[in-house]
Amino acid sequence: MDTVTTQQTRAHLHAMWAAVAPAWADYAEDVDRRGAAMTERLLADAQVKSGDRVLELASGPGGAGLRAAAVVGDHGDVVISDVVPEMVAIAASRASALRLRNVTTATLDLEAIDQPDHTFDAAICREGLMFAVEPALAIREIHRVLRPHGRLALSVWGSRDANPWLAIVINAVTAVTGVQVPPPGMPGPFALADHDQLADLVRQGGFDQVRVDTLDVSLRAPSFDAWWARTKAVAGPVATIIAKLDADTSTGLQSRLRDDIAHVNTASTGIELPGLALIASGRAVPST
Protein backbone atom coordinates (compact mmCIF):
# COMPACT_ATOMS: atom_id res chain seq x y z
CA MET A 1 0.00 0.00 0.00
CA ASP A 2 1.56 3.32 -1.07
CA THR A 3 1.66 6.41 1.15
CA VAL A 4 -1.28 8.14 -0.53
CA THR A 5 -3.49 5.03 -0.32
CA THR A 6 -2.49 4.50 3.31
CA GLN A 7 -3.48 8.05 4.21
CA GLN A 8 -6.76 7.72 2.31
CA THR A 9 -7.55 4.50 4.17
CA ARG A 10 -6.83 6.15 7.50
CA ALA A 11 -9.04 9.12 6.60
CA HIS A 12 -11.89 6.77 5.64
CA LEU A 13 -11.63 4.87 8.92
CA HIS A 14 -11.48 8.02 11.00
CA ALA A 15 -14.56 9.41 9.23
CA MET A 16 -16.42 6.14 9.78
CA TRP A 17 -15.87 6.24 13.54
CA ALA A 18 -16.61 9.95 13.75
CA ALA A 19 -19.98 9.28 12.09
CA VAL A 20 -21.03 6.78 14.77
CA ALA A 21 -19.59 8.68 17.75
CA PRO A 22 -22.95 10.22 18.83
CA ALA A 23 -24.46 6.74 19.11
CA TRP A 24 -21.48 5.54 21.13
CA ALA A 25 -22.22 8.34 23.60
CA ASP A 26 -25.78 7.01 23.93
CA TYR A 27 -24.60 3.43 24.42
CA ALA A 28 -21.43 4.12 26.45
CA GLU A 29 -22.68 2.40 29.60
CA ASP A 30 -23.87 -0.58 27.58
CA VAL A 31 -20.49 -0.81 25.84
CA ASP A 32 -18.74 -0.79 29.22
CA ARG A 33 -20.99 -3.50 30.65
CA ARG A 34 -20.32 -5.68 27.63
CA GLY A 35 -16.56 -5.04 27.91
CA ALA A 36 -16.25 -5.23 31.71
CA ALA A 37 -14.52 -8.62 31.87
CA MET A 38 -12.25 -7.63 29.01
CA THR A 39 -11.31 -4.39 30.76
CA GLU A 40 -10.44 -6.16 34.01
CA ARG A 41 -8.30 -8.62 32.10
CA LEU A 42 -6.45 -5.82 30.32
CA LEU A 43 -5.72 -4.00 33.57
CA ALA A 44 -4.52 -7.22 35.18
CA ASP A 45 -2.29 -8.21 32.26
CA ALA A 46 -0.88 -4.67 32.05
CA GLN A 47 -0.21 -4.94 35.80
CA VAL A 48 -1.80 -1.54 36.40
CA LYS A 49 -1.40 -0.49 40.02
CA SER A 50 -1.71 2.50 42.32
CA GLY A 51 0.46 5.41 41.23
CA ASP A 52 0.91 4.28 37.62
CA ARG A 53 0.67 6.52 34.57
CA VAL A 54 -1.58 4.75 32.04
CA LEU A 55 -2.41 5.44 28.40
CA GLU A 56 -5.64 4.19 26.87
CA LEU A 57 -5.57 4.12 23.07
CA ALA A 58 -8.49 3.84 20.62
CA SER A 59 -10.66 4.53 23.64
CA GLY A 60 -14.06 5.09 22.08
CA PRO A 61 -16.15 6.46 24.97
CA GLY A 62 -13.28 5.76 27.36
CA GLY A 63 -14.66 3.08 29.65
CA ALA A 64 -11.42 1.16 30.08
CA GLY A 65 -9.52 4.33 30.92
CA LEU A 66 -12.15 5.39 33.44
CA ARG A 67 -11.82 2.03 35.15
CA ALA A 68 -8.01 2.38 35.11
CA ALA A 69 -8.38 5.70 36.91
CA ALA A 70 -9.96 3.92 39.85
CA VAL A 71 -7.02 1.50 40.01
CA VAL A 72 -4.18 4.05 39.80
CA GLY A 73 -5.80 6.27 42.41
CA ASP A 74 -4.95 9.83 43.39
CA HIS A 75 -1.20 9.25 42.99
CA GLY A 76 -1.52 7.99 39.41
CA ASP A 77 -3.01 9.38 36.25
CA VAL A 78 -4.63 8.18 33.06
CA VAL A 79 -4.62 9.66 29.56
CA ILE A 80 -7.68 8.53 27.61
CA SER A 81 -7.16 8.95 23.86
CA ASP A 82 -8.76 8.25 20.53
CA VAL A 83 -7.98 9.37 16.99
CA VAL A 84 -11.53 10.72 16.62
CA PRO A 85 -12.07 14.03 18.46
CA GLU A 86 -15.77 13.26 18.84
CA MET A 87 -14.94 10.10 20.80
CA VAL A 88 -12.44 12.00 22.95
CA ALA A 89 -15.11 14.55 23.79
CA ILE A 90 -17.40 11.75 25.01
CA ALA A 91 -14.67 10.35 27.27
CA ALA A 92 -13.87 13.83 28.59
CA SER A 93 -17.53 14.46 29.40
CA ARG A 94 -17.81 11.16 31.24
CA ALA A 95 -14.63 11.82 33.25
CA SER A 96 -15.91 15.29 34.13
CA ALA A 97 -19.27 13.92 35.25
CA LEU A 98 -17.41 11.54 37.58
CA ARG A 99 -15.21 14.43 38.81
CA LEU A 100 -12.05 12.46 38.12
CA ARG A 101 -9.00 14.60 38.73
CA ASN A 102 -6.53 11.93 37.64
CA VAL A 103 -7.85 11.70 34.05
CA THR A 104 -6.94 13.80 31.02
CA THR A 105 -7.99 13.23 27.42
CA ALA A 106 -6.18 13.67 24.13
CA THR A 107 -6.76 13.14 20.42
CA LEU A 108 -4.02 10.65 19.54
CA ASP A 109 -3.46 8.33 16.60
CA LEU A 110 -2.19 4.99 17.83
CA GLU A 111 -0.01 4.80 14.71
CA ALA A 112 1.60 8.19 15.51
CA ILE A 113 1.26 8.80 19.26
CA ASP A 114 1.96 12.45 19.94
CA GLN A 115 3.55 11.85 23.34
CA PRO A 116 7.18 11.90 24.50
CA ASP A 117 9.29 8.77 24.68
CA HIS A 118 9.16 6.69 27.86
CA THR A 119 6.15 8.51 29.32
CA PHE A 120 3.83 5.75 30.57
CA ASP A 121 4.04 2.77 32.90
CA ALA A 122 1.29 0.90 31.04
CA ALA A 123 -0.78 1.09 27.86
CA ILE A 124 -4.13 -0.53 27.18
CA CYS A 125 -6.17 -0.77 24.00
CA ARG A 126 -9.62 -2.39 24.04
CA GLU A 127 -10.89 -3.51 20.63
CA GLY A 128 -8.90 -0.96 18.62
CA LEU A 129 -5.69 -2.34 17.14
CA MET A 130 -7.45 -4.43 14.47
CA PHE A 131 -8.60 -1.19 12.82
CA ALA A 132 -5.08 0.19 12.51
CA VAL A 133 -3.93 0.48 8.91
CA GLU A 134 -0.39 -0.43 10.00
CA PRO A 135 -0.68 -2.36 13.27
CA ALA A 136 3.06 -3.08 13.39
CA LEU A 137 3.69 0.66 13.37
CA ALA A 138 1.16 1.09 16.18
CA ILE A 139 2.91 -1.51 18.33
CA ARG A 140 6.27 0.21 17.80
CA GLU A 141 4.71 3.53 18.77
CA ILE A 142 3.27 2.03 21.95
CA HIS A 143 6.70 0.62 22.78
CA ARG A 144 8.25 4.06 22.27
CA VAL A 145 5.97 5.84 24.74
CA LEU A 146 6.29 3.14 27.41
CA ARG A 147 8.98 3.32 30.03
CA PRO A 148 11.55 0.47 30.04
CA HIS A 149 9.75 -2.69 31.14
CA GLY A 150 6.38 -0.93 30.86
CA ARG A 151 3.42 -3.17 30.17
CA LEU A 152 1.07 -3.42 27.21
CA ALA A 153 -2.27 -5.22 27.15
CA LEU A 154 -4.67 -5.13 24.22
CA SER A 155 -7.70 -6.96 22.96
CA VAL A 156 -8.84 -7.76 19.44
CA TRP A 157 -11.59 -9.97 18.13
CA GLY A 158 -10.94 -13.59 17.33
CA SER A 159 -12.05 -15.32 14.16
CA ARG A 160 -15.25 -14.56 12.29
CA ASP A 161 -16.60 -18.04 13.10
CA ALA A 162 -16.01 -17.49 16.82
CA ASN A 163 -17.85 -14.16 16.80
CA PRO A 164 -21.34 -14.69 15.38
CA TRP A 165 -22.54 -11.61 17.32
CA LEU A 166 -20.88 -9.51 14.60
CA ALA A 167 -20.29 -11.97 11.77
CA ILE A 168 -24.00 -12.54 11.17
CA VAL A 169 -24.49 -8.79 10.74
CA ILE A 170 -21.60 -8.41 8.32
CA ASN A 171 -22.67 -11.47 6.34
CA ALA A 172 -26.29 -10.31 6.14
CA VAL A 173 -25.42 -6.74 5.13
CA THR A 174 -23.13 -8.05 2.39
CA ALA A 175 -25.78 -10.51 1.15
CA VAL A 176 -28.63 -7.99 1.15
CA THR A 177 -26.78 -4.95 -0.20
CA GLY A 178 -23.98 -6.50 -2.24
CA VAL A 179 -21.52 -4.24 -0.41
CA GLN A 180 -18.44 -6.07 0.84
CA VAL A 181 -17.70 -5.40 4.51
CA PRO A 182 -15.06 -4.33 5.13
CA PRO A 183 -14.17 -3.02 1.65
CA PRO A 184 -11.11 -4.55 -0.03
CA GLY A 185 -7.89 -3.21 1.47
CA MET A 186 -9.62 -1.88 4.56
CA PRO A 187 -8.80 -3.34 8.01
CA GLY A 188 -11.79 -4.92 9.68
CA PRO A 189 -12.83 -6.40 13.02
CA PHE A 190 -11.22 -9.80 12.33
CA ALA A 191 -7.98 -8.48 10.84
CA LEU A 192 -5.82 -9.70 13.77
CA ALA A 193 -7.67 -12.90 14.59
CA ASP A 194 -4.68 -15.22 14.16
CA HIS A 195 -3.23 -16.12 17.57
CA ASP A 196 0.36 -16.70 16.45
CA GLN A 197 0.38 -13.74 14.11
CA LEU A 198 -0.76 -11.43 16.89
CA ALA A 199 1.93 -12.75 19.24
CA ASP A 200 4.60 -12.19 16.58
CA LEU A 201 3.29 -8.67 15.95
CA VAL A 202 3.70 -7.72 19.61
CA ARG A 203 7.05 -9.46 19.94
CA GLN A 204 8.49 -7.83 16.84
CA GLY A 205 7.30 -4.45 18.12
CA GLY A 206 9.80 -4.61 20.97
CA PHE A 207 8.08 -6.65 23.67
CA ASP A 208 9.03 -9.78 25.57
CA GLN A 209 7.06 -11.96 27.96
CA VAL A 210 4.43 -11.95 25.20
CA ARG A 211 1.26 -13.88 25.86
CA VAL A 212 -1.94 -14.25 23.86
CA ASP A 213 -4.98 -15.77 25.50
CA THR A 214 -8.65 -16.02 24.64
CA LEU A 215 -11.62 -14.60 26.50
CA ASP A 216 -15.27 -15.50 25.97
CA VAL A 217 -17.27 -12.29 25.51
CA SER A 218 -20.92 -12.93 24.75
CA LEU A 219 -23.28 -10.19 23.62
CA ARG A 220 -26.60 -10.12 25.46
CA ALA A 221 -29.78 -8.19 24.75
CA PRO A 222 -33.31 -8.45 26.16
CA SER A 223 -34.90 -8.72 22.70
CA PHE A 224 -34.21 -8.65 18.98
CA ASP A 225 -35.41 -5.04 18.78
CA ALA A 226 -33.03 -3.94 21.55
CA TRP A 227 -30.16 -5.81 19.91
CA TRP A 228 -30.93 -4.33 16.51
CA ALA A 229 -31.16 -0.78 17.83
CA ARG A 230 -27.74 -1.11 19.45
CA THR A 231 -26.15 -2.86 16.50
CA LYS A 232 -27.24 -0.44 13.82
CA ALA A 233 -26.10 2.46 16.00
CA VAL A 234 -22.60 1.42 17.09
CA ALA A 235 -21.33 -1.24 14.65
CA GLY A 236 -18.85 1.05 12.94
CA PRO A 237 -18.01 -1.01 9.83
CA VAL A 238 -21.69 -1.50 8.96
CA ALA A 239 -23.57 1.25 10.80
CA THR A 240 -23.11 3.81 8.03
CA ILE A 241 -24.31 1.29 5.42
CA ILE A 242 -27.38 0.35 7.46
CA ALA A 243 -28.27 4.01 8.01
CA LYS A 244 -28.58 4.56 4.26
CA LEU A 245 -30.88 1.63 3.50
CA ASP A 246 -34.39 2.26 2.19
CA ALA A 247 -37.33 0.94 4.19
CA ASP A 248 -37.87 -2.24 2.14
CA THR A 249 -34.20 -3.22 2.19
CA SER A 250 -33.98 -2.52 5.92
CA THR A 251 -37.03 -4.71 6.54
CA GLY A 252 -35.53 -7.50 4.45
CA LEU A 253 -32.25 -7.25 6.35
CA GLN A 254 -34.00 -7.49 9.71
CA SER A 255 -36.00 -10.50 8.56
CA ARG A 256 -32.82 -12.30 7.52
CA LEU A 257 -31.12 -11.42 10.80
CA ARG A 258 -34.02 -12.78 12.86
CA ASP A 259 -33.58 -16.11 11.09
CA ASP A 260 -29.78 -16.08 11.38
CA ILE A 261 -29.84 -15.22 15.08
CA ALA A 262 -32.19 -18.10 15.80
CA HIS A 263 -29.42 -20.50 14.75
CA VAL A 264 -26.76 -19.09 17.13
CA ASN A 265 -28.76 -17.67 20.04
CA THR A 266 -27.84 -19.50 23.26
CA ALA A 267 -30.34 -17.77 25.57
CA SER A 268 -33.68 -19.24 26.63
CA THR A 269 -35.11 -15.71 26.84
CA GLY A 270 -33.79 -12.66 25.05
CA ILE A 271 -30.61 -12.91 23.01
CA GLU A 272 -27.12 -14.17 23.83
CA LEU A 273 -24.64 -14.41 20.98
CA PRO A 274 -21.19 -15.96 21.43
CA GLY A 275 -18.06 -13.86 21.08
CA LEU A 276 -14.35 -14.51 21.49
CA ALA A 277 -11.58 -11.97 22.06
CA LEU A 278 -7.83 -12.39 21.94
CA ILE A 279 -5.96 -10.72 24.80
CA ALA A 280 -2.31 -9.94 24.02
CA SER A 281 0.18 -8.62 26.56
CA GLY A 282 3.88 -8.01 26.86
CA ARG A 283 6.68 -6.10 28.57
CA ALA A 284 8.59 -3.35 26.77
CA VAL A 285 12.20 -4.35 26.17
CA PRO A 286 14.46 -1.33 26.76
CA SER A 287 15.78 0.16 23.53
CA THR A 288 19.47 -0.32 22.93
N, C-alpha and C positions, 0 to 999 in steps of 0.2 A: 504494500500500500504506500503510494507516494505521499509527500508532505501535504499537498493540497487536499488529496482525498481524505487523509487522516484528519485534518482540521475540519473538513466538511462533515465527516462522520461524528466528530465530537460535537459540532454545532447542532447537528440533528438530534443527538441524544440529549443534550442540554435543553433544547427547546421542548422535547417530548416530556421531560420531567417537570419543566416549568409549567407546562400546560395542565398537568394533573396536581400541581402543588395545592391549590385551594381545596381539593377533595381530601388530600392527605391531612390537611388541617382538621377537617371535619371528622376524619376517622383515626386521628392520632392515638387516642386512648385504645381503640380497637387494635391498631397495629402493634402497640406496646404489649397488650395482653397476649396477642398471638405470638409475639417474639420474646416473651418473658424468659422462658427456659433457655432460649438461645443467648439472650443478653447475659444471664447469670453464668452461662458456660464461657462466654467470651471474657468476662471479667475475671473468672477463675483462671482460665488458661493464660491470660495476660498478667496474672498475678498482681492485679491492681490492689493497692493497700492504702491505708491512711497516709496522707502527706504526698502522695504521688501527683505528678503532672501528667495528665492523660489527654490524648487527641482522639476524638471520634471523627472518622472520615465517612463521606457519603451518608450523612446522618439522616436524611429525610427529616421528619419532624423531631428528631433528636432524642428519642426515648432511651437509647442505650447510654448516651452521654449524661442524661439526667440521672439515670440510675448510678452511673459511675461517680457522679458528684456526691451521692450519699455515702459511697464507700471511701472516697479520699478525704472527706470531712473538711473542716475549716482550715486545716493546714495544707491541703492539697488544692489543685484546681484542674478544671476540665475545659478544653476548647472543643466546642461542638461545631463541625464544619460540613459544608456541602458545596458542590460546584454551582448549585442553583440558588441565587439570592432569595427567591421566594420560599424555598425550603428553610434557609437559614433564618429568615424572618419568623417562621413558625416556631422554630426551636427557641429563638430569642424570646418570643412572646410567652412560651410555656415556662422558660426559666424565670422570667420576670414575675409571672403569676405565682410561682412557687417561692419567690423572694430568695433565690439562690445567689449568694454573693461569691461563690467559688466557680461560677460558670461564665465564660465568655463565648461569643460566637464569631465565626469568620467564614467568608466565602472563599473556599479553597478547592482547587482541582487536585484530586489524589494523584494525578499524573504529573503535577507540577506544584508541589506543596510550598506555598509562599511563607515559609517559616525557616528560622535559622537552623543550622546543623546542630545535632545533639541537644535538642530542646526538651524532649519528652521522655518520661520513664516508661510509658506504655502507649500503644496505639490500638484502637479497635475499629472494626469496619463490619457492620451488620448488613449483609445482603447487598453489597455495593460493588465489589471488585469485578464481578462477572460482566458488569456494564462498562468497564474500562476498555478503551480502544487498544491500549498497550498495557496490559496488566503487568508485564515484566518491568516496565518503566515505573509503574505505580509502586511495586514492591521495593524497587531501589530507592525511590523517593521516601518511602516510609522508613527504610533503613537509615537514610541520611538524617532524618529529623529525630531519630531515637538516640538516646544516650548509649554509650557502650554497654552491652548486655541488657538493653531495654527489651521489652517484650511486645510482640505482636500477636493478636488473635483476630481472626476474621471468619466470616461465614459466607458461603455461597450455596446455591442450590445444587443438589445432586442431579441424577439423570432425569430425563423427561419421564421415563416409565415409572420412576419412584416418586414423582410429584404430579399425580393426576389432578390435584387441586388447581394447578395452572395449566397443565398440558391439555386438559379437555377443553379449556377456553381457547387456547391457541389453535388447537386442531379444528375446533368448530368454526372459529372466525375465518381461518384459511379456507375451509371447505365451503362456507356460505358465501364469502366475499371474493374468493380467488386471490386474495392478497396474502403473500407469504409473510409470516411472522416468525422471527424478525426478518427484515429484508436482507437479501444477499449482501455479505460483507459487513453486516451490522452485528455487534456483540449482543447476545441475548441472555435470558435467565439461566440457560443451561450451558453456557460457554465454558465454564470451568468445572464441569461435572466429573472429570476423570480424577480419581483419587491420587494416582501416582504422578500425574501431570501437575496437579496442584502442589503436591509436596515438592517436586522439582522446582517449580516456579518460585516458591518461598525460599528454598535452599539456595538457588542460584542468585537470588536477590540479596544475599548476604547474611542469611540466618542459619544458625545451627539448632540443635535440639528440636528439629522440625517434627511435628506430629500432625496427622490428619485423621480425624475421627468422624463418625456419623452421629446425627441426632435426629430422632423422629420429631417432626413438627407438623401435626395435623392442623387442618383449618376447619373450624367449627362455625356453624351459623344456625339460628333457630328455625329458619325456613329457606326455601328456594328464593323467595322474593328478597329476603334480607341478604342472602349470599350474593344475589345478582346485583343488588344496589351497590354493595361494597365493591364487587369485582369490576363493574363497569366504571366505577369512580377512580379506583386507585391502581389498577393493573396497567402500569405505564406503557408496556409494549403494545397493548391492544386497546387501551382506553380511548385513545384519540380516534382509532378506527371505528369503535363501537359508537362513539358520540356522533359520527357522521352518517350512520345508517338510517335509511328511510323506515317508516313504520312497519311495512310488510316484511322487510328483510330482518329487522330487529325481532319481530314476532317469530319468524322462522328460526332465527338463531336461538332464541329462548326455548323454543319447542325442542330443538335438537339437544340443547344442553340439559333439559329436564331428563331426556332419555339417557344421555351419556352419564349423568350423575347417578342415576339409579343403579348403574352397573358397578360403581366404585364407592358409593356411600356406605360407610360402616356403622352409622348411627341408627338406633331403633326409632328415635324421634329427632326431627331436625336433620341437619346435615353434618357429617364429619368426613372430610376427604384427606387421605394420607398425604404426607409430605416428608421429604428427607433432605436435611442440610448436611453439608460438609463443614467441619470446624477445623481450620488450620491454625497452628500456632508455632512460634519459634522465638529464639533469642538472637538479638542483633550481635553479630560478630564485630568486634572493633575493627575499624578500617586501618590498613597498614600503610 
